[in-house]
Amino acid sequence: MPLHASAALDLTFHAGSWLPLLHAEAGDPVTWLAERRTELRSAVREHGALLVRGLGLNSAGTVAGAFRLLADQLMPQHEAFASRSAYEEGVFSSLSWPPDQPMCMHHELSYALRVPTLLLTACLTAPRSGGITGLADARAIAAALPADLVERFEREGWLLVRSYNGEVGLHWTEAFGTGDRAEVERYCRANDIESEWRPDGSLRTRQLRRALIRHPVSGERCWFNQIAFLNQWTMSPEVREYLVEVYGPDALPFNTAYGNGEPIGADVVDLLNDVYEAHTVREPWQPGDLMLVDNIRTAHSREAYEGAREVLVAMGDPMPVDALSG
């Protein structure tokens, strides 16, 4: 049952959850959204996310129209670490990730120099069980983590190391959208990414990024990274053991470290994931749902699931991460 209601958009909140729900009765979902665009975007800024239910979104074309309406600008995919299918320009499937393996909390493209401030997701097919997109307040995460750990990551940043081998994760031609090595090298130089071609023709990259940034509206400090999600200790043990055996500990498809290159221990990764879990709110998907997420203030995850699941995604309203350093 709802705990309380917001007068502006008639938002409701389940007990113990900060995620607002808006129940829509829409004949034409895009028209309905257009009439409320300003209020919807304001609600996302106020609460960090918003779930709209009852729109009746039932096709990729309708979802794409809704996404283009709600965002000022949709971003192309770049530096992907898993494949997505493109429905229309700027509108994608969820990441191709094994259904039985969860995707830990993260912020979309937090390893890039230009990051989306708005994440749009919509459900066409809800899974039989699981598959929830969990949400966590990045301000609360920053406050709940041990102060010395936060201070270290704030001082040093975090390091993402990727090896593009093509077996697990994407081949470099897919991740960078080109088979031209010179073009990849130009992209890496322009985006502060160290690149190295291996003797076997594979690519290895290193990029140092901020672990905390300031929200562009409120100025509040937010824990903004993929330190836990892309770390080896978040992988299932059997997957990690296989990859280490095949590629070695220094050539995993992706891994994260402290900004000075020191490995991050399993205890720290477990701590990060435990704090995320303690601050996670959940609402199971229903077909036709639309979720708007403030990608700076709110981290998201994807839980393991059974059955078919079709959730479309768009990343919008990009900003240079340097503008959010504060």
Residue frames relative to the residue before (quaternion, step in Angstrom):
aa qw qx qy qz dx dy dz
M 1.0000 0.0000 0.0000 0.0000 0.00 0.00 0.00
P 0.5585 -0.6120 0.4295 0.3593 3.61 -1.02 0.68
L 0.4253 -0.6918 0.5278 0.2488 3.53 -1.10 0.75
H 0.7724 -0.1636 0.1252 0.6008 3.55 0.96 -0.86
A 0.3361 -0.7461 0.5412 0.1937 3.57 -1.22 0.23
S 0.3332 -0.7123 0.5814 0.2088 3.56 -1.21 0.61
A 0.4730 -0.7227 0.4316 0.2602 3.57 -0.77 1.04
A 0.6004 0.6279 -0.3676 0.3320 3.60 0.98 -0.82
L 0.8193 0.0690 0.0007 0.5692 3.58 0.65 -1.11
D 0.4655 -0.6717 0.4361 0.3767 3.58 1.25 0.23
L 0.1785 0.7981 -0.5424 0.1922 3.53 0.87 1.04
T 0.1514 -0.7691 0.6118 0.1057 3.54 -1.17 0.61
F 0.1865 -0.7735 0.6005 0.0796 3.56 -1.21 0.63
H 0.3645 -0.7030 0.5625 0.2376 3.56 -0.84 0.94
A 0.6320 -0.5475 0.3894 0.3862 3.57 -1.13 0.64
G 0.8280 0.2078 -0.1784 0.4893 3.55 -0.91 0.99
S 0.6968 0.4300 -0.2725 0.5052 3.60 1.23 0.02
W 0.3237 -0.7391 0.5566 0.1980 3.57 -1.06 0.79
L 0.5233 0.6510 -0.4109 0.3654 3.61 1.27 -0.15
P 0.2693 -0.7807 0.5386 0.1671 3.61 -0.59 1.06
L 0.2081 -0.7482 0.6192 0.1156 3.54 -1.16 0.76
L 0.1061 -0.7677 0.6303 0.0465 3.52 -1.02 0.87
H 0.2125 -0.7875 0.5701 0.0986 3.56 -0.60 1.16
A 0.1412 -0.8176 0.5577 0.0231 3.54 -0.58 1.23
E 0.1251 -0.7254 0.6672 0.1137 3.51 -1.26 0.54
A 0.1198 0.8426 -0.5015 0.1555 3.51 0.15 1.34
G 0.3482 -0.6949 0.5879 0.2242 3.53 -0.94 0.90
D 0.7654 0.0926 -0.0273 0.6363 3.53 0.86 -1.06
P 0.3647 -0.7808 0.4538 0.2269 3.62 -0.26 1.21
V 0.6562 0.5148 -0.3353 0.4382 3.61 0.93 -0.78
T 0.6381 0.5079 -0.3265 0.4777 3.59 1.01 -0.77
W 0.6386 0.5316 -0.3187 0.4561 3.56 0.96 -0.90
L 0.6749 0.4824 -0.2911 0.4764 3.58 0.94 -0.88
A 0.6310 0.5501 -0.3382 0.4299 3.59 0.97 -0.81
E 0.6696 0.5082 -0.2971 0.4528 3.57 0.99 -0.82
R 0.7728 0.3225 -0.1569 0.5237 3.60 1.20 -0.48
R 0.2807 0.8155 -0.4813 0.1567 3.58 1.25 0.18
T 0.6771 0.5000 -0.3064 0.4446 3.60 0.77 -0.96
E 0.6832 0.4849 -0.2862 0.4649 3.57 0.90 -0.94
L 0.6385 0.5287 -0.3311 0.4508 3.59 1.01 -0.76
R 0.6772 0.4779 -0.2950 0.4754 3.57 0.89 -0.88
S 0.6204 0.5316 -0.3372 0.4677 3.59 1.08 -0.68
A 0.6439 0.5229 -0.3207 0.4573 3.59 1.01 -0.79
V 0.6307 0.5167 -0.3350 0.4722 3.59 1.03 -0.72
R 0.6492 0.5048 -0.3207 0.4699 3.60 0.95 -0.82
E 0.6866 0.4935 -0.2893 0.4487 3.59 0.98 -0.81
H 0.8193 0.2941 -0.1157 0.4784 3.57 0.82 -1.00
G 0.5300 -0.6428 0.4112 0.3698 3.61 1.16 -0.39
A 0.7755 -0.0822 0.0496 0.6240 3.58 1.24 -0.38
L 0.0862 -0.7750 0.6243 0.0468 3.54 -1.32 0.31
L 0.1591 -0.7691 0.6136 0.0817 3.55 -0.96 0.93
V 0.1371 -0.7829 0.6050 0.0476 3.56 -0.71 1.14
R 0.0735 -0.8195 0.5679 -0.0236 3.57 -0.64 1.15
G 0.7502 0.3919 -0.2870 0.4487 3.55 -1.04 0.79
L 0.4277 0.7180 -0.4568 0.3048 3.60 1.25 0.16
G 0.3394 -0.7598 0.4929 0.2541 3.55 1.10 -0.59
L 0.2289 0.7680 -0.5592 0.2125 3.59 1.03 0.68
N 0.0578 0.8517 -0.5131 0.0900 3.59 -0.49 1.12
S 0.7558 0.2556 -0.2005 0.5685 3.59 1.22 0.29
A 0.6091 -0.5650 0.4126 0.3737 3.53 -1.22 0.56
G 0.6341 0.5448 -0.3382 0.4321 3.59 1.02 -0.72
T 0.6580 0.4956 -0.3091 0.4754 3.58 0.99 -0.82
V 0.6351 0.5206 -0.3236 0.4700 3.57 1.01 -0.83
A 0.6481 0.5177 -0.3211 0.4571 3.59 0.91 -0.89
G 0.6403 0.5186 -0.3237 0.4651 3.59 0.99 -0.77
A 0.6438 0.5152 -0.3118 0.4721 3.57 1.04 -0.80
F 0.6521 0.5182 -0.3143 0.4554 3.58 0.95 -0.89
R 0.6791 0.4918 -0.2973 0.4567 3.59 0.86 -0.94
L 0.6313 0.5337 -0.3269 0.4579 3.55 1.11 -0.64
L 0.7411 0.4589 -0.2340 0.4306 3.56 0.83 -1.01
A 0.7250 0.3883 -0.2370 0.5171 3.60 1.07 -0.66
D 0.4843 -0.6314 0.5127 0.3224 3.55 -1.17 0.53
Q 0.7893 -0.0250 0.0535 0.6111 3.58 1.12 -0.71
L 0.2422 -0.7471 0.6006 0.1497 3.58 -1.01 0.84
M 0.3619 -0.7563 0.5166 0.1735 3.55 -1.03 0.88
P 0.4429 -0.6350 0.5444 0.3228 3.58 -1.15 0.49
Q 0.5400 -0.5926 0.4726 0.3660 3.54 -1.27 0.25
H 0.1437 0.7704 -0.6153 0.0850 3.59 -1.00 0.79
E 0.8260 0.1711 -0.1803 0.5060 3.55 -1.21 0.69
A 0.2083 0.8033 -0.5326 0.1664 3.59 1.02 0.71
F 0.2496 -0.7612 0.5742 0.1692 3.59 -1.16 0.53
A 0.7426 0.1366 -0.1546 0.6371 3.58 1.35 0.10
S 0.5780 -0.6376 0.3881 0.3298 3.55 -1.10 0.63
R 0.1001 -0.7322 0.6687 0.0818 3.51 -1.35 0.51
S 0.3602 -0.6742 0.5870 0.2666 3.54 -1.25 0.46
A 0.3198 -0.7396 0.5590 0.1955 3.57 -1.00 0.80
Y 0.2767 -0.7521 0.5791 0.1498 3.57 -0.83 1.04
E 0.7425 -0.1129 0.1074 0.6514 3.51 0.96 -1.01
E 0.7109 -0.4284 0.3052 0.4669 3.58 -1.23 0.12
G 0.8372 0.1436 -0.1362 0.5098 3.56 -0.68 1.13
V 0.6871 0.4152 -0.2698 0.5317 3.62 1.27 0.01
F 0.0242 -0.8442 0.5294 -0.0810 3.55 -0.52 1.23
S 0.5391 -0.5372 0.5191 0.3890 3.49 -1.41 0.09
S 0.6148 -0.4694 0.4424 0.4538 3.54 -1.30 0.02
L 0.6575 -0.4968 0.3744 0.4251 3.57 -1.24 0.33
S 0.4541 -0.6445 0.5397 0.2952 3.53 -1.14 0.70
W 0.1959 0.7738 -0.5556 0.2326 3.55 -0.14 1.34
P 0.5709 -0.6228 0.3815 0.3751 3.63 -0.80 0.87
P 0.5125 -0.6825 0.4232 0.3041 3.63 -0.78 0.98
D 0.7037 0.4718 -0.2778 0.4528 3.58 1.06 -0.67
Q 0.6784 0.4351 -0.2924 0.5148 3.59 1.29 0.02
P 0.3755 -0.7382 0.5069 0.2391 3.62 -0.67 1.01
M 0.3226 -0.6767 0.6174 0.2384 3.52 -1.33 0.38
C 0.3701 -0.7703 0.4765 0.2066 3.56 -0.50 1.19
M 0.7119 -0.4600 0.3265 0.4184 3.52 -1.31 0.30
H 0.1771 0.7606 -0.6073 0.1459 3.52 -1.04 0.87
H 0.3636 -0.6677 0.5914 0.2686 3.53 -1.39 0.06
E 0.5339 -0.6640 0.4176 0.3156 3.55 -0.81 1.00
L 0.8659 0.0074 -0.0542 0.4973 3.55 -0.92 1.08
S 0.2558 0.7883 -0.5260 0.1912 3.59 1.02 0.66
Y 0.6391 0.5052 -0.3335 0.4744 3.60 1.26 -0.11
A 0.5867 0.5794 -0.3670 0.4307 3.60 1.28 0.09
L 0.5297 -0.6172 0.4728 0.3391 3.57 -1.30 0.18
R 0.7273 0.2563 -0.1718 0.6131 3.56 1.30 -0.34
V 0.0605 -0.8567 0.5107 -0.0389 3.56 -0.32 1.27
P 0.4793 -0.6480 0.4957 0.3234 3.60 -1.08 0.61
T 0.2868 -0.7485 0.5682 0.1861 3.57 -1.00 0.76
L 0.7521 0.2727 -0.1646 0.5770 3.58 1.28 -0.33
L 0.1110 -0.7660 0.6317 0.0435 3.54 -0.95 1.00
L 0.1133 -0.7928 0.5981 0.0297 3.57 -0.83 1.04
T 0.0310 0.7922 -0.6077 0.0469 3.58 -0.87 0.96
A 0.0197 -0.7918 0.6104 -0.0097 3.57 -1.10 0.68
C 0.3119 -0.7698 0.5385 0.1421 3.54 -1.02 0.88
L 0.1700 -0.7667 0.6126 0.0893 3.55 -0.81 1.06
T 0.7880 0.0739 -0.0226 0.6108 3.58 1.05 -0.81
A 0.2347 -0.7755 0.5724 0.1261 3.57 -0.68 1.09
P 0.4929 -0.6733 0.4536 0.3131 3.62 -0.93 0.79
R 0.6516 -0.5166 0.3880 0.3974 3.53 -1.30 0.36
S 0.7761 -0.0943 0.0599 0.6207 3.57 1.09 -0.72
G 0.7964 0.2850 -0.2188 0.4865 3.57 -1.19 0.59
G 0.5768 0.6382 -0.4106 0.3024 3.52 -1.21 -0.63
I 0.3641 0.7493 -0.4839 0.2679 3.58 1.25 0.26
T 0.3155 -0.6855 0.6188 0.2184 3.55 -1.18 0.68
G 0.1868 -0.8064 0.5554 0.0805 3.56 -0.21 1.29
L 0.2006 -0.7750 0.5908 0.1001 3.56 -1.22 0.55
A 0.0204 -0.7870 0.6166 0.0014 3.57 -1.14 0.68
D 0.4596 -0.6900 0.4989 0.2523 3.55 -1.02 0.91
A 0.3803 -0.7624 0.4809 0.2071 3.59 -0.49 1.21
R 0.5892 0.5530 -0.3757 0.4537 3.61 1.14 -0.48
A 0.6678 0.4953 -0.2919 0.4728 3.56 1.00 -0.87
I 0.6126 0.5393 -0.3529 0.4577 3.59 1.05 -0.68
A 0.6584 0.5119 -0.3113 0.4556 3.58 0.88 -0.92
A 0.6902 0.4784 -0.2767 0.4671 3.58 1.02 -0.78
A 0.7060 0.4896 -0.2652 0.4376 3.59 1.07 -0.74
L 0.6086 0.5627 -0.3633 0.4254 3.61 1.12 -0.50
P 0.6282 -0.5301 0.3900 0.4150 3.61 -1.14 0.49
A 0.5506 -0.6626 0.4015 0.3106 3.55 -0.86 1.01
D 0.6655 0.5085 -0.3267 0.4380 3.61 0.94 -0.77
L 0.6319 0.5190 -0.3327 0.4697 3.58 1.09 -0.66
V 0.6458 0.5093 -0.3121 0.4756 3.56 0.96 -0.88
E 0.6554 0.5193 -0.3148 0.4491 3.58 0.91 -0.91
R 0.6498 0.5102 -0.3323 0.4551 3.59 0.97 -0.78
F 0.6886 0.4614 -0.2946 0.4756 3.59 0.84 -0.90
E 0.6242 0.5268 -0.3480 0.4602 3.58 1.07 -0.62
R 0.6818 0.4852 -0.2761 0.4727 3.56 1.05 -0.78
E 0.7957 0.3377 -0.1526 0.4791 3.58 0.83 -1.01
G 0.3550 -0.6926 0.5336 0.3310 3.56 1.04 -0.76
W 0.4068 -0.6805 0.5373 0.2878 3.56 -1.29 -0.30
L 0.3204 -0.7555 0.5515 0.1496 3.52 -1.13 0.74
L 0.1451 -0.7628 0.6260 0.0717 3.56 -0.92 0.98
V 0.0753 -0.7834 0.6169 0.0001 3.55 -0.78 1.12
R 0.0305 -0.8160 0.5764 -0.0301 3.56 -0.75 1.09
S 0.1093 -0.7498 0.6492 0.0666 3.54 -1.15 0.77
Y 0.2186 -0.8017 0.5490 0.0894 3.55 -0.49 1.23
N 0.0382 0.8399 -0.5374 0.0658 3.56 -0.01 1.31
G 0.4822 -0.7131 0.4037 0.3100 3.58 1.25 -0.25
E 0.6314 0.5191 -0.3525 0.4557 3.61 1.17 -0.32
V 0.7667 0.0963 -0.0399 0.6335 3.55 0.92 -0.98
G 0.7533 0.1978 -0.1960 0.5958 3.57 -0.60 1.11
L 0.6732 -0.5249 0.3580 0.3783 3.54 -1.29 -0.14
H 0.4805 -0.5801 0.5600 0.3449 3.52 -1.29 0.43
W 0.6224 -0.5772 0.3595 0.3875 3.59 -1.07 0.62
T 0.6056 0.5608 -0.3708 0.4257 3.61 1.06 -0.56
E 0.6605 0.4788 -0.2999 0.4946 3.58 1.13 -0.65
A 0.6723 0.5198 -0.3048 0.4300 3.58 0.88 -0.94
F 0.7824 0.3163 -0.1621 0.5113 3.58 0.99 -0.81
G 0.4480 -0.7431 0.4171 0.2706 3.55 1.27 0.02
T 0.7241 0.3293 -0.2344 0.5589 3.58 1.17 0.57
G 0.3349 -0.7216 0.5646 0.2200 3.54 -1.22 0.50
D 0.5219 0.6364 -0.3906 0.4124 3.56 1.34 0.14
R 0.3802 -0.7506 0.4933 0.2206 3.58 -0.45 1.19
A 0.6373 0.5350 -0.3355 0.4417 3.58 0.97 -0.78
E 0.6422 0.5146 -0.3233 0.4670 3.58 1.03 -0.75
V 0.6208 0.5244 -0.3341 0.4774 3.59 1.04 -0.74
E 0.6618 0.5078 -0.3053 0.4593 3.57 0.91 -0.90
R 0.6352 0.5158 -0.3307 0.4702 3.60 1.02 -0.77
Y 0.6417 0.5162 -0.3264 0.4638 3.59 0.95 -0.86
C 0.6676 0.5098 -0.3107 0.4449 3.58 0.86 -0.93
R 0.6497 0.5084 -0.3254 0.4621 3.60 0.91 -0.84
A 0.6876 0.4925 -0.2840 0.4517 3.58 0.94 -0.88
N 0.7692 0.3463 -0.1732 0.5083 3.58 1.19 -0.50
D 0.5218 -0.6823 0.3941 0.3270 3.57 1.19 0.63
I 0.4487 0.6440 -0.4782 0.3940 3.55 0.87 1.03
E 0.3196 -0.7195 0.5847 0.1960 3.56 -0.84 0.99
S 0.0621 -0.8128 0.5792 0.0077 3.59 -0.82 0.96
E 0.0227 -0.7848 0.6188 -0.0263 3.54 -1.14 0.77
W 0.2752 -0.7439 0.5875 0.1605 3.56 -0.83 1.02
R 0.3284 -0.7573 0.5393 0.1669 3.54 -0.84 1.03
P 0.6692 -0.5177 0.3433 0.4079 3.62 -1.17 0.45
D 0.6934 0.4700 -0.2839 0.4666 3.60 1.09 -0.62
G 0.6133 -0.5798 0.3373 0.4170 3.59 1.29 0.13
S 0.5373 0.6095 -0.4159 0.4085 3.58 1.25 -0.04
L 0.3899 -0.7147 0.5422 0.2077 3.55 -1.30 0.33
R 0.0847 -0.7658 0.6348 0.0591 3.56 -1.09 0.75
T 0.0472 -0.8088 0.5862 -0.0005 3.58 -0.91 0.92
R 0.1269 -0.7503 0.6439 0.0801 3.52 -1.34 0.48
Q 0.0648 0.7947 -0.6019 0.0452 3.57 -0.91 0.87
L 0.2696 -0.7597 0.5804 0.1155 3.52 -0.92 1.06
R 0.0129 0.8222 -0.5652 0.0669 3.56 -0.73 1.08
R 0.5915 -0.5577 0.4473 0.3729 3.53 -1.30 0.37
A 0.3447 -0.7390 0.5417 0.2039 3.58 -1.11 0.67
L 0.7627 0.1799 -0.1166 0.6102 3.57 1.25 -0.41
I 0.0243 -0.7816 0.6232 0.0088 3.55 -1.07 0.77
R 0.5024 -0.6395 0.4943 0.3072 3.54 -1.33 0.14
H 0.4956 -0.6492 0.4817 0.3176 3.56 -0.99 0.79
P 0.5087 -0.6990 0.4028 0.3005 3.62 -0.78 0.94
V 0.7123 0.4161 -0.2578 0.5030 3.62 1.15 -0.46
S 0.7932 0.3298 -0.1660 0.4843 3.58 0.66 -1.12
G 0.3732 -0.7322 0.4870 0.2957 3.59 1.14 -0.58
E 0.4525 0.7013 -0.4462 0.3229 3.59 1.28 0.06
R 0.5060 -0.6544 0.4808 0.2908 3.54 -1.15 0.71
C 0.0699 -0.8105 0.5814 -0.0167 3.56 -0.80 1.07
W 0.4196 -0.6519 0.5757 0.2599 3.55 -1.11 0.81
F 0.0824 0.8364 -0.5192 0.1549 3.58 -0.24 1.30
N 0.4658 0.6588 -0.4576 0.3738 3.57 -0.06 1.28
Q 0.3295 -0.6988 0.5817 0.2547 3.53 -1.37 -0.17
I 0.1247 0.8444 -0.5076 0.1175 3.52 1.14 0.78
A 0.7375 0.3988 -0.2336 0.4925 3.60 0.79 -0.97
F 0.6625 0.5484 -0.3192 0.3981 3.57 0.82 -0.99
L 0.7872 0.3196 -0.1581 0.5032 3.59 0.87 -0.95
N 0.4898 0.6493 -0.4407 0.3799 3.59 1.20 0.40
Q 0.6118 -0.5944 0.3841 0.3532 3.55 -1.09 0.72
W 0.6773 0.5185 -0.3109 0.4193 3.61 1.03 -0.69
T 0.5908 0.5353 -0.3834 0.4663 3.59 1.25 -0.05
M 0.5329 0.6086 -0.4140 0.4174 3.59 1.21 -0.31
S 0.5562 -0.5535 0.4755 0.3977 3.56 -1.20 0.41
P 0.6212 -0.5940 0.3482 0.3742 3.63 -0.97 0.81
E 0.6760 0.4999 -0.3197 0.4370 3.60 0.90 -0.85
V 0.6349 0.5127 -0.3305 0.4741 3.60 1.08 -0.71
R 0.6599 0.5079 -0.3111 0.4580 3.58 0.89 -0.93
E 0.6630 0.5097 -0.3138 0.4496 3.59 0.88 -0.92
Y 0.6430 0.5177 -0.3229 0.4629 3.58 0.98 -0.82
L 0.6892 0.4882 -0.2902 0.4500 3.60 0.83 -0.96
V 0.6442 0.5061 -0.3255 0.4722 3.58 0.99 -0.77
E 0.6508 0.5186 -0.3168 0.4551 3.58 1.00 -0.82
V 0.7213 0.4467 -0.2504 0.4663 3.59 0.93 -0.92
Y 0.8254 0.2620 -0.0992 0.4901 3.58 0.77 -1.05
G 0.4831 -0.6423 0.4553 0.3832 3.57 1.17 -0.46
P 0.6400 -0.5792 0.3505 0.3634 3.60 -1.14 0.56
D 0.7169 0.4478 -0.2524 0.4711 3.61 1.16 -0.49
A 0.7271 0.3919 -0.2383 0.5109 3.61 1.23 0.09
L 0.2196 0.7765 -0.5524 0.2088 3.56 1.00 0.81
P 0.6440 -0.5324 0.3629 0.4124 3.62 -1.09 0.52
F 0.7691 -0.1327 0.0694 0.6213 3.57 1.11 -0.69
N 0.0879 0.7629 -0.6372 0.0650 3.52 -1.22 0.62
T 0.2555 -0.7639 0.5729 0.1513 3.55 -1.21 0.47
A 0.0939 -0.7812 0.6165 0.0267 3.53 -1.24 0.56
Y 0.6282 -0.4554 0.4338 0.4581 3.53 -1.33 0.04
G 0.6825 -0.5236 0.3279 0.3905 3.55 -1.21 0.45
N 0.6847 0.4667 -0.2909 0.4782 3.60 1.13 -0.52
G 0.6271 -0.5695 0.3215 0.4231 3.57 1.31 0.13
E 0.4955 0.6632 -0.4328 0.3569 3.59 1.23 -0.19
P 0.5158 -0.6533 0.4490 0.3250 3.61 -0.91 0.85
I 0.3636 -0.6905 0.5830 0.2261 3.54 -1.20 0.64
G 0.3949 -0.7592 0.4727 0.2103 3.56 -0.67 1.09
A 0.6502 -0.5211 0.3881 0.3938 3.53 -1.27 0.43
D 0.6096 0.5652 -0.3597 0.4237 3.60 1.08 -0.66
V 0.6573 0.4949 -0.3125 0.4748 3.60 1.02 -0.76
V 0.6461 0.5081 -0.3218 0.4699 3.58 0.95 -0.84
D 0.6408 0.5140 -0.3220 0.4707 3.59 0.97 -0.80
L 0.6341 0.5277 -0.3245 0.4627 3.56 1.02 -0.82
L 0.6502 0.5143 -0.3189 0.4594 3.59 0.89 -0.91
N 0.6974 0.4677 -0.2829 0.4636 3.58 0.84 -0.94
D 0.6207 0.5322 -0.3420 0.4631 3.60 1.09 -0.64
V 0.6577 0.4897 -0.3145 0.4783 3.60 0.96 -0.82
Y 0.6074 0.5314 -0.3492 0.4762 3.58 1.01 -0.73
E 0.6752 0.5080 -0.3047 0.4396 3.58 0.81 -0.98
A 0.6573 0.5206 -0.3140 0.4454 3.58 0.98 -0.81
H 0.7548 0.3558 -0.1933 0.5161 3.60 1.19 -0.48
T 0.4707 0.6977 -0.4262 0.3316 3.60 1.25 0.28
V 0.1263 -0.7416 0.6526 0.0910 3.55 -1.08 0.81
R 0.1454 -0.8123 0.5644 0.0202 3.55 -1.06 0.82
E 0.0489 0.7462 -0.6637 0.0152 3.51 -1.21 0.68
P 0.4074 -0.7306 0.4822 0.2602 3.63 -0.51 1.09
W 0.5185 -0.6400 0.4753 0.3093 3.53 -1.10 0.77
Q 0.0872 -0.7243 0.6781 0.0893 3.49 -1.32 0.59
P 0.5896 -0.5787 0.4052 0.3916 3.62 -1.01 0.68
G 0.7776 0.3165 -0.2562 0.4790 3.56 -0.94 0.95
D 0.4811 0.6749 -0.4334 0.3538 3.60 1.28 -0.12
L 0.1297 -0.7475 0.6469 0.0770 3.52 -1.28 0.62
M 0.0565 -0.7994 0.5979 0.0167 3.59 -0.86 0.96
L 0.1403 -0.7539 0.6384 0.0663 3.54 -0.98 0.95
V 0.0613 -0.8191 0.5697 -0.0261 3.57 -0.77 1.06
D 0.3670 -0.6677 0.6039 0.2339 3.56 -1.03 0.87
N 0.2962 -0.8201 0.4640 0.1562 3.58 -0.18 1.29
I 0.6250 0.5130 -0.3546 0.4695 3.62 1.17 -0.27
R 0.7536 0.4080 -0.2074 0.4719 3.55 0.81 -1.00
T 0.8021 0.2787 -0.0995 0.5187 3.59 1.08 -0.69
A 0.2640 -0.7345 0.6077 0.1469 3.54 -0.88 1.04
H 0.1385 -0.7907 0.5889 0.0933 3.57 -1.21 0.42
S 0.1683 -0.7676 0.6130 0.0822 3.55 -1.28 0.47
R 0.2096 -0.7363 0.6098 0.2052 3.54 -1.32 -0.08
E 0.3077 -0.7783 0.5232 0.1607 3.54 -0.65 1.13
A 0.6287 -0.5158 0.4174 0.4055 3.55 -1.26 0.42
Y 0.0552 -0.8242 0.5636 -0.0038 3.57 -1.11 0.59
E 0.2597 -0.7199 0.6183 0.1788 3.51 -1.41 0.21
G 0.7360 0.3647 -0.2933 0.4892 3.55 -1.01 0.83
A 0.6729 -0.4896 0.3635 0.4187 3.55 -1.30 0.15
R 0.0077 -0.7801 0.6252 -0.0245 3.56 -1.07 0.82
E 0.0371 0.7891 -0.6112 0.0481 3.59 -0.73 1.05
V 0.1004 0.7761 -0.6064 0.1410 3.53 -0.39 1.32
L 0.2428 -0.7800 0.5654 0.1134 3.56 -0.74 1.10
V 0.1695 -0.8007 0.5739 0.0260 3.54 -1.12 0.80
A 0.0408 0.7553 -0.6540 -0.0134 3.54 -1.22 0.61
M 0.2448 -0.7452 0.6054 0.1354 3.53 -1.15 0.75
G 0.0247 -0.8570 0.5121 -0.0516 3.54 -0.61 1.11
D 0.8463 0.2586 -0.1715 0.4330 3.49 -1.49 0.14
P 0.0407 0.8527 -0.5189 0.0440 3.61 0.70 1.07
M 0.0795 -0.7563 0.6469 0.0563 3.51 -1.32 0.53
P 0.5226 -0.5955 0.4885 0.3656 3.62 -1.13 0.51
V 0.4898 -0.6790 0.4498 0.3111 3.57 -0.81 0.92
D 0.5714 0.5936 -0.3870 0.4139 3.62 1.12 -0.52
A 0.6351 0.5325 -0.3299 0.4520 3.59 1.13 -0.60
L 0.7083 0.4421 -0.2438 0.4933 3.58 1.27 -0.32
S 0.4339 0.7309 -0.4438 0.2838 3.56 1.25 0.13
G 0.1612 -0.8651 0.4642 0.1008 3.58 1.12 -0.66
